[in-house]
């Protein structure tokens, strides 16, 4: 016997009404880009898989950006190889789940959210993986008051986001899959292979309807990860998200994302600080690669990843400093402390790496005197 799952309702604000999009600190992708999604769906005349809001071509266009026949501009959500996005979208149209793999800061979560928003119109069916994620987060739980009062029943069952996605033909998301304990990870094996979630307590099961699929994200660089079993890994089609290939691409990514964050926080416009963004990206790339941009000087790399996501954080914090304690223009002094915090994770080893980089590279670089002075000041 199969069991249906009722969707959850929107949680109202304290005054009794649901918060509007403009009040949200970070709207979900389907809310923030609702106009683009609607325009794409309206002009999309290509075949759509069951329960998809738009065709695979339109999903890829939503992520990569483009201009529609009516002139509507679709902003890029992901800057990277087109083929990677096409493979990811195509995977979701099959019966295989999608695993987005990459080092921290390669936009795995960002891509996952936007894929779910474009495919299902709902990116919130999410399981956040941690070392303490229980099996119930993936399968189902119980309302213990009802369970004690009436025993196992449909009314006492609390569906997980994955169960809801299966019952409604939606896209579920599991973030940081390798953070989840191995025995809990393997809960997904039956779901992904048999497309069924048994409920032994009720003698029933949830069978996935057409349209269901799952996106997981993972990285194998951080400490404390749990390797996926070979049985579980076989259920996924793995797509590796690389770091940006060129400095220009990374500057573009940082500028776009900081601009989006800045608008929600009423921070200064990004174009006023593009030179500092380029400096932050240059520093991160050189220390990350272990060589200067011109290839002439070998460098020691610090212990941190110095990802694009960290560059976005450094620049956003710098814009906040410029807005609240400066003249509104992003300058070297606004990003110096953030860079120091990102680079120097190990106070002993990383500090040596950072000071050596300042003295051998930054100090001698034309046009970087103000940046050198600001970094030396916060590093003292």
N, C-alpha and C positions, 0 to 999 in steps of 0.2 A: 504494500500500500504506500502510495506517495503522499507527501504532505505539502501544502502550500504555505507560504510565508507572507504575512501582512507587512507592507512597507511601514517604516517608522515615520512619524510626523515631524514637522519643523519645530524646533524649540523656540518658543517666544521669548522676547526680551522681558525685563522686569516690569515694564509698564504694560505688558500684555500683548504687544504687537511684535511681529518678527522684525529684526533689524534690516534696514535697507542696505543695498549694495554700497552706497556712499559712506555708510557708517562702519563698514567692515575694515579692519586693519589690513587683512589680506583676503580678498574675495576668492572663492573657488574659481578655477579656470573657466567653467561654464557660465559663471556670472560676470567675471571681468571681461570676457571676450564674447559675450552673448550676441552682440551685433554681427561680429564676423561669422560666428557659427550659423546664425540665422541666414545671412546672405549666402553662405556656401551651400547650405541645405536647400535654399530656394532655387538656386541656379544649377544644382547638381542633377544631371539627367543620366548619370551612369548607374550601372547595376549596383545594388546595395545588398550586402549579406543580411540574413535574418536579424531583425531588431536593431540594425545599425541606423544611426541618425543620418548618415551620409555614406557615400561610396569610399572605398579605399583611396582612390585618387584625391577626393576632396579632403580626407583626413590628412594625407601627406601634404597637400597644399596648405592646410591650416597650420601644420607644424613648420613648414619651410618658408611659407609666405608666397605671395604672388598677387596678381591683379586680375579680377574677374571680368567677364565680358561687359558688365554694366559699369565698370570703372572702380568698383569697390576694392580697396587695397587691404590685403590680408598681411598683417605684420608677421615677421618670422618669430617663431617661439623657440626654434632650435637652429643654431648655426653650425653646420657640419655637413659631412658627405650625404648627398641625397639618397644614395643606395642604402645606407644604414636605416634611414627612416622608412624607405619602401619595404625593406625586409621585415622590419618590426611590424608595420601595418599589415603586411601580407600574413605574417604569423598569426595575428589575432583573427584573421578570417578563416583559419584552419582550426583543427581540433587540438593543436599543440599550444601550450602556454608559452608566454614570452618572459625570458630572463634578461634584464638589462644589467650588464656587468661593466664595471669600470672603476678606476681609482676615485677616491672622494673628490667631489667637486666637478664631475663631468656631466652634470645635469640629468642624472638618472631619475631622480624624483620628479623633476620638472617635466621631463619627457613622459614619464608614466602618468602624471596627472593630466597632461594635455591629451594624451592618447585616449584615456578613459573619458574625458570630457567630450571629445569629438565623436567617439564611437557610440557611447551610451548616453551622453548628456548628463552624466553624473560621475564625478571623480571622488565621491565621498565614501564609497564602499571600500574602506581602507583598514588594513591590519598593520599597525606599526610594530615592527620587530624589535625586541630587546632581549636581554638575557633572561628576563622574567616573564616573557610572553607565554601564557598557558595554552594548553590544547583547546580550551573553550573559546579562545579568541578566533580560532580558525574553524572549529566545528560548530558548537552551540553551547549555551549555558542554561541556567535555570533561575527562575524567580523563586528563591528559597521560601519565601512566605507562602506562596501558592503551593509549592512542592510539599511543604510540611503539612499544609492544611488539607490538600486534596490528592497528594501523590502525583506521580508523573502524568502530565496531560499536555495537550496542545497549548492551553492557556498559560502553563507554567514554563514553557520552553522559550528561551531568549535566543533568537537567531543571530549568528555571526554575520559580518559583512559578506563573507564568502557564501554562506548559505543563502542570503538574500539575493546575491548575484546569480546563483544557480537557479533559484526559483523564478527570477524575473528576467532571465536572459540578458544580464548586464555584465559589465567588466569589473572584476574585483582587483584590488591592488594589495600587495604584500611588500612593505618597505623593509629594507635591511634583512633580507631572508637569512643571511648567514649569521646574524646576531641571535636568531632564535635557536634554542636548544635542539640538538639533532633529532631527538625522539618526537618533538613537537613538529619540526619540519616535515617529518615523514607522514604526518596526518594528511598532507596534501596528496600523497601517492594515489590513494583510492579515488579522491576527488578528480584528479587530473587524468587518471587512466580509465576509470569506469564511469566518470561523470555522474557519480552517485555519492551521496552522503548518508550512510545508515544512521538510524536513531533506534538503537536496540531497546531502550527503555520503553518505547512506544510500539515496537514492532513495525516501524514504518521507515521510510527513507525519503530523502529529497533527491529527485532526479533533475539534472541540469536540462534546461530547455535551450533551444537554439538561440544563439547570441551570447551565451555565457563563455567567458574566457577569463584568464588571470594574467596579470602583469606583476612580476616580482623584480626587485632591485637588489643588488648585492655588490660588495667589493671584497677583495681578498688581500688588501694592503694593511688595513687596520689590525690592531691587536684584539684578541678576544673573539675571533670569528669561529664559526662552526662550519666545517666543510660540508657540502651537500653530499648525501649518499649517491652512489652511482645510479640507483633505482630512481631517485627523485630527479637527478640531473637529466636523465633520459627523457623525462616528461616535458622538458623545456627546450625551446629553441633559443639558444644564447646569442645575443647581439651585444658586442663590445662597443661601448661609447668611448671614443678616444679623446684625449686632450686636444684643444684647438691646434691646428697645424701651423698657423702663422701668427706672428704678433698682431697683425692687422685684424685677423679674425677674433682673437681674444680681446682686443681693445673694443671691438664692435659688440661682443657679447657682454662685456662688463658695462659698457656705456648704456646699452639697451636695458639691462636688468636694473642697474642703479637708477636709471631714469624712471622706470616703473615704480620702484620702491620709493624713490624720492617724491614722486607726485602724490603718493598716498600719505607721505609724512610732511608735505609742504616744504620740502627742501629746495635749495637752489637748483637751477637747470644744469644738466650734465655738460652741455657744450662749453660752459664757462670753465670747466675743469678738465677738459680732454687731455691737455698736456700732462697733468698730474696722473691721470688714468694711464696714459702711455708709459709714464715712469714706473708706476706700480707694476704694470704688466711686464715691463722689461726686467725689473728686479726679480720678480717671481720666476720668470722663464729662465733667466740666467742661472739663478741659484738652483732651480729645479733640474736644469739640464747639465749643470756642472761645467759650463763654458760660457764665455761672453758671446754676445750676439755676432760679433765679427769672427768668432772662432779662434782668436789669437791667444786668449788667456784661459787656462784651466782653473776651475774653481772647486772648492769643497762644497758639498751640498748639506744643508741642515737636516735635522731629523723629521721635520714636518713635510706635508705634501705640497704646500704652497699652491693650492688648486685655484681654479678660476673662481669658485665659490668664495674662497677666502679673500681673493682680490676684490670681489664685489662687496664683501663685508668691510674691508679696509676703506674703500672709497666711500661707501655709504656713511660710515662713521666720520670720515673726514668732511663730508658734506654737512653733517649735523654740526660739527665743530665750527665750520665756516659760517653756517647760518646763525648759530646761537652765540658764538664768541668771536666772530670775525666780521668781515665785510660782505659775506655772502659768496665770495669767490674762492674756489678750492685752491689752496696753495700747498707748498711743500711741507710746511709746519703742521698742516691739518692731517696729513697722511703718515707722517714719520712715526708717530707712536703706534699706529695700527700696524705698520710694516714690522716694527720691532717686535710687537707681540705675536705676529704671525710667524716670523722667522725664528725667534729665540724661544723654543719650547723647552729645550734642555738648557738650563742656565749656564752650565759649565761648557759643554761642547759647542752648542749653537752660538753662544756669545762670541767665541773665538772665530767661528766661521763668518759671522756677521761683521765683526770689526775688521777682519782681514779683507772682506769684500769692500767695505767702505774705503779703506786706505789704498787698496791696489786698483780698484775699478772706479768707484764713484768719485773719489777725490780728483782723479785725472781726467774725468769726462767733461768735455766742453758743454757749457750751459747748465751744468748740474751743481754749481757752487752752492746755491741756496738749499738744494736738496741735501747736499753733504752736510752743511752746517746744521740743518734741522735734525738730521739723523744723529749726528754727533752729540747734539744737545740732549736728545732723549736717551741716548745710549750711555751717557756719562754716569 
